[in-house]
Amino acid sequence: MELNYKIYGQGDPVIIMHGMFGMLDNWQLIAKSLAEDFMVYLIDLRNHGRSPHSENFGYSVMSDDLLTFMDENWLHHAHIIGHSMGGKVAMKFALENQDMVDKLVIVDIAPKTYEGNHESIINALTGLDLSSITSRTEAELYLRRHIEEESTIQFLLKNLSREKDAGYRWKMNLPVIVSYYREILGHDESNDTFGGPTLFIRGEKSNYINPSEFPGFLQNFPNAKLETVANAGHWVHAENPEGFLKILSAFLKD
Protein backbone atom coordinates (compact mmCIF):
# COMPACT_ATOMS: atom_id res chain seq x y z
CA MET A 1 0.00 0.00 0.00
CA GLU A 2 1.46 3.35 -1.07
CA LEU A 3 0.83 5.71 1.83
CA ASN A 4 0.34 9.41 1.24
CA TYR A 5 3.13 11.47 2.79
CA LYS A 6 4.91 14.82 2.91
CA ILE A 7 8.55 15.61 3.62
CA TYR A 8 9.97 18.63 5.42
CA GLY A 9 13.58 19.65 5.99
CA GLN A 10 16.89 17.79 5.84
CA GLY A 11 18.90 15.71 8.27
CA ASP A 12 18.30 12.51 10.21
CA PRO A 13 14.87 11.05 9.36
CA VAL A 14 11.87 11.43 11.66
CA ILE A 15 8.57 9.70 10.89
CA ILE A 16 5.34 10.95 12.50
CA MET A 17 2.07 9.00 12.62
CA HIS A 18 -1.29 10.56 13.58
CA GLY A 19 -4.12 9.13 15.67
CA MET A 20 -7.55 7.70 14.83
CA PHE A 21 -9.68 10.02 12.65
CA GLY A 22 -6.55 12.15 12.10
CA MET A 23 -4.28 12.85 9.14
CA LEU A 24 -0.81 14.15 8.43
CA ASP A 25 -2.09 17.73 8.16
CA ASN A 26 -2.64 17.72 11.93
CA TRP A 27 1.15 17.58 12.42
CA GLN A 28 2.40 20.15 9.91
CA LEU A 29 3.22 22.80 12.52
CA ILE A 30 5.36 20.33 14.47
CA ALA A 31 6.99 19.02 11.29
CA LYS A 32 7.95 22.49 10.08
CA SER A 33 9.58 23.24 13.44
CA LEU A 34 11.51 19.96 13.52
CA ALA A 35 12.54 20.48 9.88
CA GLU A 36 15.21 22.93 11.04
CA ASP A 37 17.22 19.93 12.25
CA PHE A 38 15.63 16.81 10.74
CA MET A 39 14.08 15.39 7.59
CA VAL A 40 10.50 14.87 8.74
CA TYR A 41 8.13 12.41 7.07
CA LEU A 42 4.44 12.91 7.82
CA ILE A 43 2.34 9.96 6.70
CA ASP A 44 -1.37 9.28 6.39
CA LEU A 45 -2.04 5.83 7.83
CA ARG A 46 -4.22 3.52 5.75
CA ASN A 47 -7.93 4.40 5.76
CA HIS A 48 -7.02 7.96 6.78
CA GLY A 49 -6.31 11.22 4.96
CA ARG A 50 -5.24 10.72 1.35
CA SER A 51 -3.91 7.20 1.82
CA PRO A 52 -5.75 4.30 0.17
CA HIS A 53 -8.79 2.71 1.76
CA SER A 54 -8.73 -0.99 2.60
CA GLU A 55 -11.01 -3.55 4.23
CA ASN A 56 -7.97 -4.66 6.27
CA PHE A 57 -7.07 -2.57 9.30
CA GLY A 58 -5.45 -2.95 12.71
CA TYR A 59 -2.00 -2.62 14.18
CA SER A 60 -0.35 -5.53 12.38
CA VAL A 61 -1.14 -4.22 8.90
CA MET A 62 -0.31 -0.61 9.84
CA SER A 63 3.04 -1.72 11.27
CA ASP A 64 3.68 -3.63 8.03
CA ASP A 65 2.72 -0.49 6.07
CA LEU A 66 5.39 1.46 7.96
CA LEU A 67 8.00 -1.21 7.23
CA THR A 68 7.12 -1.10 3.52
CA PHE A 69 7.17 2.71 3.54
CA MET A 70 10.66 2.79 5.05
CA ASP A 71 11.94 0.17 2.61
CA GLU A 72 10.51 2.00 -0.40
CA ASN A 73 12.02 5.30 0.75
CA TRP A 74 15.42 3.77 1.55
CA LEU A 75 15.06 4.56 5.23
CA HIS A 76 17.12 1.94 7.03
CA HIS A 77 16.41 3.58 10.39
CA ALA A 78 14.59 6.64 11.74
CA HIS A 79 13.21 8.32 14.83
CA ILE A 80 9.59 7.17 15.11
CA ILE A 81 6.84 9.34 16.64
CA GLY A 82 3.24 8.23 17.06
CA HIS A 83 0.22 9.89 18.63
CA SER A 84 -2.66 7.88 20.12
CA MET A 85 -3.47 5.11 17.61
CA GLY A 86 -0.29 6.04 15.74
CA GLY A 87 1.57 5.61 19.01
CA LYS A 88 0.40 2.02 19.27
CA VAL A 89 1.54 1.43 15.69
CA ALA A 90 4.91 2.91 16.64
CA MET A 91 5.23 0.67 19.72
CA LYS A 92 4.41 -2.49 17.75
CA PHE A 93 6.82 -1.52 14.99
CA ALA A 94 9.66 -0.80 17.44
CA LEU A 95 9.18 -4.11 19.25
CA GLU A 96 9.28 -6.02 15.97
CA ASN A 97 11.92 -3.96 14.10
CA GLN A 98 14.27 -2.77 16.83
CA ASP A 99 17.24 -2.08 14.57
CA MET A 100 15.18 0.32 12.42
CA VAL A 101 14.21 2.67 15.25
CA ASP A 102 16.73 5.18 16.59
CA LYS A 103 14.50 6.89 19.16
CA LEU A 104 10.86 6.20 19.92
CA VAL A 105 8.32 8.85 20.98
CA ILE A 106 4.83 7.82 22.10
CA VAL A 107 2.37 10.70 22.48
CA ASP A 108 -0.49 10.35 24.98
CA ILE A 109 -1.17 6.64 24.68
CA ALA A 110 -0.17 3.68 26.84
CA PRO A 111 0.62 0.05 26.01
CA LYS A 112 -2.69 -1.18 27.37
CA THR A 113 -6.31 -1.84 26.41
CA TYR A 114 -8.76 1.06 26.74
CA GLU A 115 -12.43 0.93 27.57
CA GLY A 116 -13.28 3.50 24.91
CA ASN A 117 -14.67 7.02 24.96
CA HIS A 118 -15.29 7.71 21.28
CA GLU A 119 -18.84 6.39 21.14
CA SER A 120 -20.42 9.86 20.95
CA ILE A 121 -18.04 10.81 18.14
CA ILE A 122 -18.73 7.61 16.22
CA ASN A 123 -22.48 8.03 16.62
CA ALA A 124 -22.26 11.63 15.40
CA LEU A 125 -20.13 10.73 12.38
CA THR A 126 -22.20 7.74 11.31
CA GLY A 127 -25.43 9.63 11.93
CA LEU A 128 -24.54 12.50 9.61
CA ASP A 129 -26.14 11.93 6.20
CA LEU A 130 -23.55 13.42 3.85
CA SER A 131 -25.93 13.14 0.89
CA SER A 132 -28.28 15.63 2.52
CA ILE A 133 -25.89 18.46 3.41
CA THR A 134 -25.08 21.31 1.05
CA SER A 135 -22.38 23.10 3.04
CA ARG A 136 -19.69 22.57 5.67
CA THR A 137 -21.72 24.81 7.94
CA GLU A 138 -24.57 22.31 7.95
CA ALA A 139 -22.17 19.54 8.92
CA GLU A 140 -20.67 21.70 11.65
CA LEU A 141 -24.08 22.54 13.10
CA TYR A 142 -25.01 18.85 13.13
CA LEU A 143 -21.79 17.83 14.91
CA ARG A 144 -22.22 20.64 17.43
CA ARG A 145 -25.57 19.16 18.46
CA HIS A 146 -23.88 15.86 19.34
CA ILE A 147 -20.34 16.77 20.44
CA GLU A 148 -19.52 19.32 23.15
CA GLU A 149 -15.80 19.93 22.62
CA GLU A 150 -15.19 22.62 20.00
CA SER A 151 -11.65 21.39 19.34
CA THR A 152 -12.98 17.91 18.57
CA ILE A 153 -15.57 19.31 16.16
CA GLN A 154 -12.96 21.28 14.24
CA PHE A 155 -10.60 18.29 14.25
CA LEU A 156 -13.27 16.06 12.70
CA LEU A 157 -14.33 18.64 10.12
CA LYS A 158 -10.84 18.49 8.62
CA ASN A 159 -11.88 15.05 7.37
CA LEU A 160 -14.77 16.48 5.37
CA SER A 161 -13.99 16.78 1.66
CA ARG A 162 -16.09 18.43 -1.03
CA GLU A 163 -16.48 16.40 -4.21
CA LYS A 164 -15.84 17.92 -7.64
CA ASP A 165 -19.41 17.15 -8.71
CA ALA A 166 -20.81 18.67 -5.49
CA GLY A 167 -21.62 16.74 -2.37
CA TYR A 168 -19.34 15.75 0.48
CA ARG A 169 -17.47 12.67 1.67
CA TRP A 170 -15.21 11.69 4.55
CA LYS A 171 -11.54 11.39 3.69
CA MET A 172 -11.25 8.55 6.20
CA ASN A 173 -12.75 5.11 5.64
CA LEU A 174 -15.31 5.54 8.39
CA PRO A 175 -17.13 2.17 8.09
CA VAL A 176 -13.91 0.15 8.36
CA ILE A 177 -12.51 2.27 11.20
CA VAL A 178 -15.74 1.81 13.14
CA SER A 179 -15.76 -1.95 12.51
CA TYR A 180 -12.21 -2.22 13.92
CA TYR A 181 -12.83 0.17 16.80
CA ARG A 182 -12.59 -2.46 19.57
CA GLU A 183 -9.37 -3.79 18.09
CA ILE A 184 -7.91 -0.27 18.00
CA LEU A 185 -8.73 0.11 21.69
CA GLY A 186 -6.94 -3.14 22.38
CA HIS A 187 -3.30 -3.98 23.03
CA ASP A 188 -1.19 -6.84 21.70
CA GLU A 189 0.72 -8.30 24.64
CA SER A 190 4.36 -8.94 23.78
CA ASN A 191 7.42 -10.38 25.48
CA ASP A 192 9.69 -8.43 23.13
CA THR A 193 11.59 -5.36 24.25
CA PHE A 194 12.79 -2.21 22.55
CA GLY A 195 15.90 -1.09 24.38
CA GLY A 196 16.45 2.17 22.52
CA PRO A 197 15.74 5.61 23.97
CA THR A 198 11.98 5.93 24.42
CA LEU A 199 9.90 8.93 25.49
CA PHE A 200 6.26 8.82 26.55
CA ILE A 201 4.67 12.29 26.43
CA ARG A 202 1.33 12.88 28.15
CA GLY A 203 -0.97 15.87 28.34
CA GLU A 204 -1.47 17.21 31.85
CA LYS A 205 -5.25 17.29 31.38
CA SER A 206 -5.45 13.92 29.62
CA ASN A 207 -6.32 10.60 31.26
CA TYR A 208 -4.84 8.41 28.55
CA ILE A 209 -1.61 7.84 30.50
CA ASN A 210 -1.78 7.32 34.25
CA PRO A 211 1.67 8.13 35.67
CA SER A 212 1.23 5.42 38.30
CA GLU A 213 1.12 2.83 35.49
CA PHE A 214 4.40 3.98 33.94
CA PRO A 215 6.66 1.45 35.74
CA GLY A 216 4.76 -1.27 33.87
CA PHE A 217 5.76 0.26 30.55
CA LEU A 218 9.40 -0.57 31.33
CA GLN A 219 8.76 -4.26 30.78
CA ASN A 220 8.71 -3.68 27.02
CA PHE A 221 10.52 -0.33 26.94
CA PRO A 222 13.26 -0.52 29.60
CA ASN A 223 14.95 2.69 28.45
CA ALA A 224 11.81 4.82 28.64
CA LYS A 225 10.98 8.00 30.48
CA LEU A 226 7.75 9.97 30.93
CA GLU A 227 7.27 13.71 30.42
CA THR A 228 4.14 15.81 30.93
CA VAL A 229 3.10 18.81 28.81
CA ALA A 230 1.32 21.42 30.92
CA ASN A 231 -2.05 22.88 29.90
CA ALA A 232 -2.71 20.19 27.30
CA GLY A 233 -5.18 17.37 26.87
CA HIS A 234 -5.05 14.40 24.51
CA TRP A 235 -4.18 16.51 21.45
CA VAL A 236 -0.97 17.57 23.15
CA HIS A 237 0.79 18.79 20.00
CA ALA A 238 -2.13 21.05 19.07
CA GLU A 239 -3.11 22.35 22.50
CA ASN A 240 0.38 23.35 23.66
CA PRO A 241 2.72 23.10 20.66
CA GLU A 242 5.48 25.16 22.29
CA GLY A 243 5.55 23.02 25.41
CA PHE A 244 5.36 19.85 23.35
CA LEU A 245 8.16 20.92 20.99
CA LYS A 246 10.45 21.89 23.85
CA ILE A 247 10.26 18.39 25.32
CA LEU A 248 10.34 16.61 21.96
CA SER A 249 13.26 18.57 20.50
CA ALA A 250 15.38 18.12 23.63
CA PHE A 251 14.86 14.35 23.48
CA LEU A 252 15.61 14.00 19.76
CA LYS A 253 18.71 16.19 19.93
CA ASP A 254 20.13 14.65 23.10
Buried (B, 14 or more C-beta within 10 A) or exposed (E): BEBBBBEBBEEBBBBBBBBBBBBBBBBBBBBEBBBEBBBBBBBBBBBBBBBEBEEEBBBBBBBBBBEEBBEEBEBEBBBBBBBBBBBBBBBBBBBBBBEBBBBBBBBBBBBBEBEEEBEEBBEBBEEBEBEEBEEEEEBBEBBEEBBEEEEBBEBBEBBBEEEEEEEBEBBBBBEBBBEBBEEBBBBBEBEEBBEBBBBBBBBBBBEBBEEEEBEEBEEBBEBBBBBBBEEBBBBBBBBBBEBBBEBBBEBBEE
